[in-house]
């Protein structure tokens, strides 16, 4: 069977696309793994959201990052009061300047006023030389909370996430060393 040059190019393109998909798989983390990889976790209220654009001579123009300021308390260690900036890739400065990122948290999850649990880790270069506390595991590192009869409930995200099912904050606290 002889393949045409077009078929060969198409086949090669399909292989490249498939290998890209394999490389882009999201890391599955249970809570213990997430805690061991993150610098800290914070439970608190998102008090600010700001998008910045970074242009880099090495990495090119138009890197957009969203930084959430979360005021609350640390979930690792002594439970001290903590206000921390946590950043993820993507976001919009206005209707024409910004970029979507499929790994960013949903807009509803990252709204100012939401009470959340966020896992983060410092990185010296998120892209374009931008250093920040990166939201660990992208959208897999941010969990909304709700108030219920049992107290604050952290909303789980399903199998493969650090918080797979709904759990009270007090239970989550007890599971984080």
Secondary structure, DSSP 8 states (H G I E B T S, - for coil): ----HHHHHHHHHHHHHHHHHHHT------HHHHHHHSSEEEEEEEEEEEEEEEEETTTEEEEEEEEEEEEEEESSTT--EEEEEEEEE-EESSSSSEE--TTS--TTTT-TT-EEEEEEEEES-SSTT--EEEETTGGGGEEEEEEETTEEEE----TTSSS-S-EEHHHHHHH--
